[in-house]
């Protein structure tokens, strides 16, 4: 009996000591000691610095343009006509133009896919008329005459040829500026020109029933009825060296006081490279 009593007392004393030690380590309702203020400031500064770390700028792609073909030469063949021509002007046939330019190319530093193309060259246009003449050399006239010769003597072929010294300027975009001889290319721009010559050419005079009565060529030349400056808007789309182009002259070919306002336009194929 005495042994049991001693065992119980030892158990109670041990349990009391353990609980007392726990209460001493974690006293109830005791507030948690505040974190040191300097530590909080340092943590806040570190968090702000981490959030405000600047991202590394993306590197711009660059191309080696030292050996590229930059469309320094451009040749165009097009179909021509006049917008605004009245019904009294009988334009018919395969009206055509041929243009050749030498171009310089100036790539943008900010984006090498973009560039400015500028150059100089010659542009010519051939407009054909059906049983009708264009009296460019009628110096006694104040207006440009288009006499209708249907049913009478007329030339089998009759055309008006205009030639210009032109300076094209383009804003260019190439998907792959390093290999423009293979890349898709787009360009919009303008052509500024000055008329070098304007002449007509009639070939093989015929009577009203189509019989040849004069096998010869007649040429007449004069710029008196035409606006010699030229301003045209242009566009071009190419894949490699071949593409298509279009242009529209924004000022009238014929002087306002000399005849109807007509605006030449052209569209066709273009070859560019080197």
C-alpha positions as CSV (number, residue, x, y, z in Angstrom):
1,X,0.0,0.0,0.0
2,X,2.8,2.3,0.9
3,X,4.5,1.6,-2.4
4,X,1.4,2.5,-4.4
5,X,1.1,5.7,-2.5
6,X,4.7,6.7,-3.3
7,X,4.2,5.9,-7.0
8,X,1.1,8.1,-7.3
9,X,2.9,11.0,-5.6
10,X,5.9,10.8,-7.9
11,X,3.5,10.8,-11.0
12,X,1.6,13.9,-9.8
13,X,4.8,15.8,-9.0
14,X,6.2,15.0,-12.5
15,X,3.0,16.0,-14.3
16,X,2.9,19.3,-12.3
17,X,6.4,20.1,-13.2
18,X,5.8,19.5,-16.9
19,X,2.7,21.7,-17.1
20,X,4.5,24.4,-15.1
21,X,7.4,24.3,-17.6
22,X,5.0,24.6,-20.5
23,X,3.2,27.6,-18.9
24,X,6.5,29.2,-18.4
25,X,7.6,28.8,-22.0
26,X,4.2,29.8,-23.5
27,X,2.4,32.0,-21.0
28,X,-1.3,32.4,-21.9
29,X,-2.6,35.7,-23.3
30,X,0.9,37.1,-23.6
31,X,1.2,39.3,-26.8
32,X,3.7,38.4,-29.5
33,X,6.7,40.7,-29.4
34,X,6.7,43.1,-32.3
35,X,9.2,42.7,-35.0
36,X,12.1,45.1,-35.0
37,X,11.2,48.3,-37.1
38,X,14.5,48.3,-39.0
39,X,13.8,44.8,-40.1
40,X,10.4,45.8,-41.4
41,X,11.9,48.7,-43.4
42,X,14.6,46.5,-44.9
43,X,12.0,44.0,-46.0
44,X,9.8,46.7,-47.5
45,X,12.7,48.1,-49.4
46,X,13.8,44.7,-50.7
47,X,10.2,44.0,-51.9
48,X,10.0,47.3,-53.7
49,X,13.3,46.8,-55.3
50,X,12.3,43.4,-56.5
51,X,9.1,44.7,-58.0
52,X,10.7,47.7,-59.6
53,X,13.6,45.8,-61.3
54,X,13.5,47.0,-64.9
55,X,13.0,44.4,-67.6
56,X,15.8,44.0,-70.0
57,X,14.9,45.8,-73.3
58,X,14.2,43.5,-76.3
59,X,17.0,43.6,-78.8
60,X,16.0,44.9,-82.2
61,X,16.6,42.5,-85.0
62,X,19.3,43.6,-87.4
63,X,20.1,42.5,-90.9
64,X,23.3,42.5,-93.0
65,X,22.4,44.9,-95.8
66,X,25.9,45.2,-97.3
67,X,25.3,42.7,-100.1
68,X,21.5,42.9,-100.6
69,X,19.8,43.7,-103.9
70,X,18.0,47.0,-103.2
71,X,16.0,47.5,-106.4
72,X,18.5,49.9,-107.8
73,X,17.1,49.3,-111.3
74,X,13.4,49.3,-112.1
75,X,11.7,48.6,-115.5
76,X,7.9,48.8,-116.0
77,X,5.6,47.8,-118.8
78,X,2.0,49.0,-118.5
79,X,-1.4,49.4,-120.1
80,X,-2.3,53.1,-120.3
81,X,-5.6,55.1,-120.7
82,X,-7.1,58.4,-119.8
83,X,-9.6,59.0,-117.0
84,X,-12.2,61.7,-117.7
85,X,-11.9,61.5,-121.5
86,X,-15.2,62.6,-123.2
87,X,-17.0,60.3,-125.7
88,X,-15.7,62.5,-128.5
89,X,-12.2,61.1,-128.0
90,X,-12.0,57.6,-129.5
91,X,-9.2,55.9,-127.5
92,X,-8.8,52.3,-128.7
93,X,-6.2,49.6,-129.0
94,X,-3.3,48.4,-126.9
95,X,-2.3,51.7,-125.2
96,X,1.0,51.1,-123.5
97,X,3.8,52.6,-121.5
98,X,7.5,51.7,-120.8
99,X,9.4,53.2,-117.9
100,X,13.0,52.7,-116.8
101,X,14.6,54.1,-113.6
102,X,17.8,54.1,-111.7
103,X,17.1,54.1,-108.0
104,X,18.9,54.8,-104.7
105,X,17.8,53.0,-101.5
106,X,18.0,54.5,-98.0
107,X,17.1,52.1,-95.2
108,X,15.6,53.4,-91.9
109,X,17.9,53.0,-88.8
110,X,14.9,52.3,-86.6
111,X,13.5,49.5,-88.7
112,X,15.6,48.2,-91.6
113,X,12.6,46.7,-93.3
114,X,11.6,50.2,-94.2
115,X,13.5,52.4,-96.7
116,X,13.1,55.4,-99.0
117,X,13.7,54.8,-102.7
118,X,14.5,57.8,-104.9
119,X,15.8,57.9,-108.4
120,X,15.7,59.3,-112.0
121,X,14.6,57.8,-115.3
122,X,12.5,58.0,-118.4
123,X,8.8,57.3,-118.8
124,X,6.8,57.1,-122.0
125,X,3.2,56.6,-123.0
126,X,1.5,55.5,-126.3
127,X,-2.2,56.3,-126.7
128,X,-3.9,55.0,-129.8
129,X,-7.0,56.6,-131.5
130,X,-9.6,55.0,-133.8
131,X,-10.1,56.9,-137.1
132,X,-9.2,60.1,-135.4
133,X,-6.3,62.5,-135.3
134,X,-4.8,64.7,-132.5
135,X,-3.8,68.0,-134.0
136,X,-0.8,68.8,-131.7
137,X,0.9,70.9,-134.4
138,X,-2.1,73.1,-135.3
139,X,-0.4,76.3,-134.2
140,X,-3.3,78.6,-135.3
141,X,-5.7,76.7,-132.9
142,X,-6.2,77.8,-129.3
143,X,-7.4,74.4,-128.3
144,X,-6.3,70.8,-129.0
145,X,-8.5,69.4,-131.8
146,X,-9.6,65.7,-132.1
147,X,-11.2,65.6,-135.6
148,X,-13.4,62.6,-136.2
149,X,-12.5,60.9,-139.5
150,X,-14.9,58.0,-139.4
151,X,-16.3,57.4,-142.9
152,X,-13.6,59.4,-144.5
153,X,-9.9,59.3,-145.1
154,X,-8.0,58.3,-141.9
155,X,-4.8,56.6,-140.8
156,X,-4.9,52.9,-140.1
157,X,-2.9,53.5,-137.0
158,X,-2.6,56.8,-135.2
159,X,-1.1,57.4,-131.8
160,X,0.0,60.2,-129.4
161,X,3.4,59.6,-127.7
162,X,4.5,61.5,-124.6
163,X,7.9,61.2,-123.0
164,X,8.9,62.5,-119.6
165,X,12.0,62.8,-117.4
166,X,10.8,61.4,-114.1
167,X,11.9,61.3,-110.5
168,X,10.1,58.6,-108.6
169,X,10.1,58.6,-104.8
170,X,8.9,55.5,-102.8
171,X,8.3,54.5,-99.2
172,X,9.3,50.8,-99.3
173,X,8.7,47.9,-97.0
174,X,10.4,44.5,-97.4
175,X,9.6,41.4,-95.3
176,X,13.2,40.2,-95.6
177,X,15.4,43.2,-96.3
178,X,18.5,41.1,-96.4
179,X,17.2,39.1,-99.4
180,X,15.1,41.5,-101.3
181,X,15.6,39.4,-104.5
182,X,13.4,36.8,-102.8
183,X,11.2,38.8,-100.4
184,X,7.8,40.2,-100.6
185,X,8.1,44.0,-101.2
186,X,5.5,46.8,-101.0
187,X,6.0,50.5,-102.0
188,X,3.8,53.6,-102.3
189,X,5.0,56.9,-103.6
190,X,4.9,59.6,-106.2
191,X,6.5,60.5,-109.6
192,X,7.4,64.0,-110.4
193,X,8.1,64.6,-114.1
194,X,8.7,67.1,-116.8
195,X,7.6,66.5,-120.4
196,X,10.4,66.1,-122.9
197,X,8.4,65.6,-126.0
198,X,4.8,65.1,-127.4
199,X,4.3,63.9,-130.9
200,X,1.7,62.1,-133.0
201,X,2.4,59.3,-135.5
202,X,0.0,58.3,-138.3
203,X,0.7,55.2,-140.4
204,X,-0.9,54.1,-143.7
205,X,-3.6,56.5,-144.9
206,X,-6.9,54.8,-145.8
207,X,-10.1,55.8,-147.4
208,X,-13.6,55.4,-145.9
209,X,-13.9,51.7,-146.9
210,X,-10.4,50.8,-145.5
211,X,-8.4,50.8,-148.7
212,X,-4.8,52.1,-148.4
213,X,-4.3,55.2,-150.4
214,X,-1.0,56.3,-148.9
215,X,1.6,53.9,-147.6
216,X,3.6,56.3,-145.5
217,X,4.2,57.6,-141.9
218,X,3.4,61.1,-140.8
219,X,4.8,62.6,-137.6
220,X,4.0,66.0,-135.9
221,X,5.5,67.3,-132.7
222,X,4.5,70.0,-130.2
223,X,4.0,70.5,-126.5
224,X,1.9,73.6,-126.8
225,X,-1.4,72.2,-125.6
226,X,0.0,70.0,-122.7
227,X,0.9,70.6,-119.1
228,X,4.6,69.9,-119.1
229,X,4.9,69.2,-115.4
230,X,3.6,65.8,-114.2
231,X,2.6,64.6,-110.7
232,X,1.4,61.0,-110.2
233,X,0.7,58.7,-107.3
234,X,2.2,55.2,-107.4
235,X,2.1,51.8,-105.7
236,X,4.0,48.6,-106.3
237,X,3.8,45.0,-105.0
238,X,6.6,42.5,-105.8
239,X,7.8,39.1,-104.9
240,X,11.5,39.0,-105.6
241,X,12.3,40.6,-108.9
242,X,8.8,40.6,-110.5
243,X,5.7,42.4,-109.4
244,X,2.8,44.7,-110.4
245,X,2.5,48.5,-110.3
246,X,-0.1,51.2,-110.8
247,X,0.0,55.0,-111.2
248,X,-2.5,57.8,-111.6
249,X,-1.6,61.3,-112.8
250,X,-3.3,63.8,-110.5
251,X,-2.9,66.9,-112.8
252,X,-4.5,67.1,-116.2
253,X,-2.5,66.1,-119.3
254,X,-4.1,68.9,-121.4
255,X,-4.1,72.5,-120.3
256,X,-7.3,73.8,-118.8
257,X,-7.7,76.4,-121.6
258,X,-6.7,74.0,-124.3
259,X,-9.2,71.1,-124.0
260,X,-10.8,68.6,-121.7
261,X,-9.2,67.6,-118.4
262,X,-7.9,64.1,-118.8
263,X,-5.8,62.2,-116.3
264,X,-3.5,59.4,-117.6
265,X,-3.3,56.2,-115.6
266,X,-1.3,53.1,-116.0
267,X,-0.9,49.5,-114.6
268,X,1.2,46.5,-115.4
269,X,4.2,44.5,-114.5
270,X,7.5,45.7,-113.0
271,X,10.9,44.2,-112.9
272,X,13.3,45.4,-110.1
273,X,16.6,44.3,-108.7
274,X,20.3,44.7,-108.3
